[in-house]
Amino acid sequence: MKVILLHPTGNRNVRAVMEGLASAGMLAEFNTTLSADPAASWLKLMPKGMSQEWLRRTFPVPADQIWTSPLLEIARIALPKLGWRSCAEHEHGWASLDAVYHQLDRAAARRLPRLAQKRKANAVYAYEDGALATFTQAKQLGMTCVYDLPIAFWETTRRLLTEEAERLPGWAPTLGGGILDSPAKLERKTRELELADVVVGPGQFVLNSLPPWAKGKQLVMAPFGSPRKLDPMEANESAEKGKSNRPLRVLFAGAMGQRKGLGDLFAAVRLLNRSDIELVVMGSLLAPMEFYHEALPNFTHEPGRSNEQVLALMRSCDVFCLPSIVEGRALVMQEAMSQGLPLIITPNTGGADLIQEGKTGFLVPIRSPEAIANKLTWFLENRAQIPEMGRNAQEHAASYTWENYGAQIVESLSS
């Protein structure tokens, strides 16, 4: 099998698929928006912030295996910084992320007949919202269509988020785009899934979210990889874990909305009403700060930061809690585990396989502040067990590697 892979930004999981395909000799070409040569001299002349942005668009395959369509993506990045935010407005802006996905999809579809001959390609691998034109053309050419679904299928997402808006109306404005997507966008998602021969998901929650008519397709569950483990010097930063002479530091990380269950975590901390627990919330605001402080006056907000700084913050905490209502597979869970934090999560995070109950953390039902409070109480009353649970979490997270992620997908496509 020779595969054309397309994605507009090429994030970490896309790179792992790319590396896996390339190592197996199965990558025909990678289609994206921007690509930079890390050795290019012009990068050294740019301001640090801009050069780092470009370095995020370097890829682990030779340049002759990469094709780019850059103009719309450059507009999407640049125009909001110049004050023209409406150009990148969700769905409607001509330089929105949706527009970038669709433009790359159409461009890849136009090139497909020639690539099928030139590169001997017989399969395409595309991602949700950016696959329809390519899959439509691929079907006409008799090519296999591989669909990577990074979050629960839209019908499940819409149902869960609509229920949340009714259950916690005050938090409804924080639910995000999934509840606001237009009928046209949802129809596009359905058509993409209909055309797919293979569906790849990062966790069982995503695959379980598929409608019955799609479950006869080849389904591939490939969990994401984890960051590296702590080295001995960094481990010293975690020496305070388990001590009961300071508050239990509980970390939440992610967009500060109810899709990730933040309202339920706030409710759990209110139920406990204890001074020996500190909730640390790291993430982007989806409402004014006053809204969050009305819901829970005493929490510590940490803004977003570089990945290394995120990992350092994790090492200063004791427990990671993510009571999400709907996800794909929140990579932040494995990041927290890699830094020695046991978890309190819901199955809807996509990470149920990360939990060895009582060893690496605990699963709690969605929409249950009482269950979250119960597990937080357990950690408060069993502080001495936290270091061992953190080590268990580290070891378990280390078994999930990006190499295995890519290899698992490649093996499934080869079978």
C-alpha positions in Angstrom: 0.0 0.0 0.0 1.2 3.5 -0.9 -0.5 6.3 1.1 -1.1 10.0 0.5 -1.4 11.6 4.0 -2.9 15.0 4.3 -3.3 17.4 7.2 -3.1 21.2 7.3 -0.9 21.6 10.4 0.8 18.3 11.0 0.5 17.9 14.8 2.3 15.3 16.9 0.0 12.4 16.1 0.1 13.2 12.4 3.9 13.1 12.5 3.8 9.7 14.2 1.6 8.4 11.4 4.0 10.0 8.9 7.0 8.4 10.4 5.4 5.0 10.6 4.3 5.1 7.0 7.8 6.3 5.9 9.6 3.7 7.9 7.4 1.0 6.3 8.0 2.4 2.8 4.3 3.2 2.5 4.3 7.0 2.4 3.7 8.3 -1.1 3.4 11.9 -0.2 2.4 14.3 2.7 0.1 17.2 1.7 0.0 20.1 4.1 -0.1 23.9 4.2 3.3 25.0 5.5 6.6 23.2 5.7 10.0 24.5 6.8 13.6 23.2 6.6 15.0 23.4 10.1 18.5 24.0 8.7 17.3 27.0 6.6 19.5 30.0 7.2 16.5 32.4 6.9 15.0 31.0 10.0 17.9 32.4 12.0 17.1 35.9 10.8 13.5 35.8 12.1 12.4 36.9 15.6 12.4 34.1 18.0 8.6 33.8 18.3 8.2 33.7 14.5 11.0 31.2 14.0 9.5 28.9 16.7 6.2 29.1 14.8 7.9 28.0 11.6 9.9 25.2 13.4 6.6 23.7 14.4 6.1 23.0 10.7 9.1 20.8 10.2 8.4 17.2 9.3 10.4 13.9 9.6 10.4 13.1 5.9 12.4 14.3 2.8 11.2 17.5 1.2 10.5 15.7 -2.1 7.8 13.8 -0.2 6.0 17.0 1.0 3.6 19.2 -1.0 2.4 22.4 0.4 -0.5 24.9 -0.2 0.5 27.8 2.1 -1.3 31.0 1.2 -4.6 30.5 3.1 -2.8 29.2 6.2 -0.5 32.2 6.3 -3.6 34.4 6.1 -5.2 32.5 9.0 -2.2 33.0 11.2 -1.3 36.5 10.3 -4.6 38.4 9.9 -6.0 38.0 13.4 -2.6 39.4 14.7 -3.2 42.4 12.5 -6.6 43.0 14.0 -8.7 41.3 11.3 -10.1 38.6 13.4 -13.4 38.3 11.5 -11.4 36.8 8.6 -10.7 33.7 10.7 -14.1 33.5 12.4 -15.3 29.9 13.0 -16.8 28.5 9.8 -17.7 31.9 8.3 -14.3 33.6 7.9 -12.7 33.2 4.5 -9.4 32.4 6.4 -11.0 30.3 9.1 -9.5 26.9 10.2 -12.5 25.3 8.4 -11.6 27.2 5.2 -8.0 26.0 5.5 -9.0 22.4 5.9 -11.4 22.6 2.9 -8.9 24.3 0.6 -6.2 21.7 1.3 -8.8 18.9 0.8 -9.8 20.3 -2.6 -6.2 20.9 -3.7 -5.3 17.3 -2.7 -8.3 15.9 -4.5 -7.3 17.8 -7.7 -3.8 16.3 -7.6 -5.0 12.7 -6.8 -5.3 11.2 -10.3 -1.8 12.3 -11.2 -0.4 11.2 -7.9 -2.0 7.8 -8.2 0.1 7.3 -11.3 3.3 9.2 -10.4 3.6 7.9 -6.8 1.8 4.6 -7.3 -0.6 5.7 -4.5 -3.5 3.5 -3.8 -4.8 4.9 -0.4 -5.4 8.3 1.2 -5.3 9.0 4.9 -7.2 12.2 5.9 -8.6 13.7 9.0 -12.1 14.8 10.1 -13.3 18.0 8.4 -10.6 17.8 5.7 -11.4 14.6 3.8 -14.6 14.9 1.7 -13.2 16.1 -1.6 -10.2 13.8 -1.4 -12.3 10.7 -0.5 -14.8 11.5 -3.2 -12.0 11.5 -5.8 -10.3 8.6 -4.3 -13.4 6.4 -4.6 -13.6 7.2 -8.3 -10.0 6.0 -8.6 -10.6 2.8 -6.5 -8.3 3.9 -3.7 -8.7 3.0 0.0 -9.9 5.8 2.2 -8.5 6.0 5.8 -10.4 8.4 8.1 -8.7 9.6 11.3 -11.4 10.7 13.8 -9.7 12.6 16.7 -12.9 13.2 18.8 -16.2 11.4 19.3 -18.4 11.4 16.2 -20.5 14.6 15.9 -23.9 12.9 16.8 -22.6 11.8 20.1 -20.8 15.1 20.7 -23.9 17.1 19.9 -26.1 15.0 22.1 -23.8 15.1 25.1 -23.2 18.9 24.8 -26.9 19.7 24.3 -27.7 17.7 27.5 -25.0 19.7 29.3 -26.4 23.0 28.1 -29.7 22.0 29.7 -28.1 20.5 32.8 -25.8 23.5 33.5 -27.2 26.4 31.5 -24.8 28.8 33.2 -21.9 26.9 31.6 -23.5 26.6 28.2 -21.4 29.5 26.7 -18.2 27.5 27.5 -19.2 24.4 25.6 -17.4 25.5 22.4 -17.9 25.0 18.7 -19.2 21.4 18.8 -22.6 22.6 19.8 -22.6 25.5 17.3 -21.5 23.7 14.1 -23.7 24.4 11.1 -25.9 21.7 9.5 -23.6 21.9 6.5 -20.6 21.1 8.6 -22.3 18.2 10.3 -23.5 16.8 6.9 -19.9 17.0 5.7 -18.7 15.0 8.7 -21.3 12.3 7.9 -20.4 12.1 4.3 -16.7 11.7 5.1 -17.5 8.8 7.5 -19.7 7.2 4.8 -16.9 7.3 2.3 -14.3 5.9 4.7 -13.1 2.3 4.4 -11.0 2.4 7.6 -11.6 4.5 10.7 -8.8 5.3 13.1 -9.6 6.5 16.6 -7.3 7.3 19.7 -9.5 5.5 22.2 -12.5 3.2 22.6 -14.8 6.1 23.5 -14.3 7.5 19.9 -15.0 4.2 18.2 -18.0 3.5 20.4 -19.4 6.9 19.4 -19.8 5.8 15.7 -23.3 5.2 14.4 -24.4 1.6 14.0 -24.1 1.8 10.2 -20.4 2.6 10.5 -19.3 -0.1 12.9 -18.9 -2.7 10.1 -15.9 -0.7 8.7 -12.4 -1.6 9.7 -11.9 0.1 13.0 -8.4 0.8 14.4 -7.9 1.9 18.0 -4.4 3.4 18.4 -3.7 5.3 21.7 -1.5 8.3 21.5 2.1 8.2 22.8 3.3 9.8 26.1 6.1 12.3 26.8 9.3 11.1 28.3 9.5 10.1 32.0 11.1 12.2 34.6 14.8 12.2 34.8 16.4 12.0 38.3 17.0 15.7 38.6 13.4 16.5 37.7 12.2 13.8 40.1 13.6 15.8 43.0 11.0 18.5 42.2 8.3 16.0 43.1 9.7 15.2 46.5 6.9 17.0 48.4 4.2 14.6 47.0 2.6 12.6 49.8 3.3 15.1 52.5 0.3 16.1 54.5 1.6 19.4 55.9 0.6 21.3 52.7 -2.7 21.4 50.7 -3.3 18.7 48.2 -2.7 20.3 44.8 -5.2 19.1 42.2 -4.5 20.1 38.6 -7.0 20.6 35.8 -5.5 21.5 32.4 -7.4 22.4 29.2 -9.9 24.9 27.8 -11.9 26.1 30.8 -15.3 24.9 29.8 -17.9 22.3 30.6 -17.0 20.1 27.7 -14.0 19.1 29.9 -16.2 19.0 33.0 -14.8 22.0 34.8 -18.2 22.9 36.2 -18.4 19.5 37.9 -14.9 19.8 39.3 -15.7 23.2 40.8 -18.9 21.7 42.3 -16.9 18.8 43.8 -14.5 21.2 45.5 -17.4 23.2 46.8 -18.9 20.0 48.2 -15.7 19.3 50.1 -15.3 22.9 51.4 -11.9 22.1 52.8 -8.9 24.3 53.3 -6.4 21.5 52.7 -7.1 21.2 49.0 -5.8 23.6 46.3 -7.3 23.5 42.8 -4.9 24.6 40.1 -6.6 25.4 36.8 -4.3 25.8 33.7 -6.0 26.8 30.5 -7.6 29.4 28.3 -10.6 31.3 29.4 -13.9 30.6 27.7 -15.8 33.2 29.8 -14.7 36.3 31.8 -12.7 35.4 34.9 -15.5 36.8 37.1 -17.7 33.9 35.9 -15.2 31.3 37.2 -14.7 33.1 40.5 -18.4 33.2 41.1 -18.5 29.5 40.6 -15.5 28.8 42.8 -13.9 31.8 44.6 -10.7 30.1 45.6 -8.8 28.5 42.8 -5.4 29.2 41.3 -5.5 30.1 37.6 -2.3 29.4 35.5 -2.2 30.7 31.9 -1.0 28.6 29.0 2.8 28.2 28.6 5.4 26.2 26.8 5.3 22.4 27.0 8.4 22.3 29.2 6.8 24.8 31.6 3.5 22.8 31.6 5.4 19.6 32.6 7.1 21.6 35.4 3.8 22.8 36.7 2.5 19.2 36.7 5.5 18.2 38.8 4.4 20.7 41.4 1.0 19.1 41.8 -0.3 15.9 43.4 -3.3 14.7 41.3 -4.6 15.4 37.9 -8.4 15.6 37.4 -10.2 15.8 34.0 -13.9 14.9 34.3 -14.6 15.5 30.6 -18.1 15.1 29.1 -16.7 14.5 25.6 -13.2 14.1 24.1 -11.2 12.1 21.7 -8.3 11.2 23.8 -6.9 14.1 25.9 -3.2 13.9 25.5 -2.7 16.0 28.7 -3.7 12.9 30.8 -0.6 11.0 29.6 1.5 14.1 30.1 0.4 14.3 33.7 1.1 10.6 34.3 4.5 11.0 32.8 5.3 13.6 35.4 4.1 11.3 38.3 0.5 12.3 38.8 -2.3 9.8 39.3 -5.5 10.5 37.6 -9.2 11.1 38.3 -10.9 11.0 34.9 -14.2 10.0 33.2 -14.4 7.2 30.5 -15.4 10.0 28.1 -11.8 11.4 28.2 -11.0 8.4 25.9 -8.4 7.3 28.5 -10.2 4.5 30.4 -7.3 2.2 29.5 -4.9 4.5 31.4 -6.6 3.6 34.7 -5.6 0.7 36.8 -8.1 1.3 39.5 -6.4 2.3 42.7 -2.9 2.0 41.2 -2.7 4.7 38.5 -5.9 6.6 39.5 -9.6 6.3 39.4 -12.4 6.4 36.9 -15.5 8.4 37.8 -18.8 8.7 35.9 -19.5 11.9 33.9 -21.7 14.5 35.6 -20.9 13.4 39.1 -19.4 16.0 41.4 -20.1 13.6 44.2 -17.9 10.9 42.7 -15.1 13.4 42.1 -15.4 14.6 45.7 -15.3 11.1 46.9 -12.0 10.4 45.1 -10.5 13.7 46.1 -11.3 12.7 49.7 -9.5 9.4 49.2 -6.4 11.2 48.1 -6.7 13.6 51.1 -6.9 10.7 53.5 -4.2 8.6 51.8 -1.5 11.1 51.1 1.2 8.6 51.8 0.1 6.5 48.8 0.4 9.3 46.2 4.1 8.8 45.5 3.7 5.1 44.7 0.6 5.8 42.6 2.6 8.5 40.7 5.3 6.0 40.0 2.7 3.5 38.8 1.2 6.1 36.6 4.6 7.0 35.1 5.4 3.4 34.3 2.0 2.8 32.7 2.2 6.0 30.6 5.7 5.0 29.4 4.2 1.9 27.8 2.4 4.2 25.3 4.9 5.5 22.8 4.5 7.4 19.6 6.5 4.8 17.7 3.9 2.2 18.8 1.1 4.5 17.8 2.4 4.9 14.3 3.4 1.2 14.0 0.0 0.1 15.2 -1.8 2.1 12.5 0.7 0.9 9.8 0.2 -2.7 10.8 -3.5 -2.4 10.6 -3.4 -0.9 7.2 -1.0 -3.6 6.0 -3.1 -6.5 7.2 
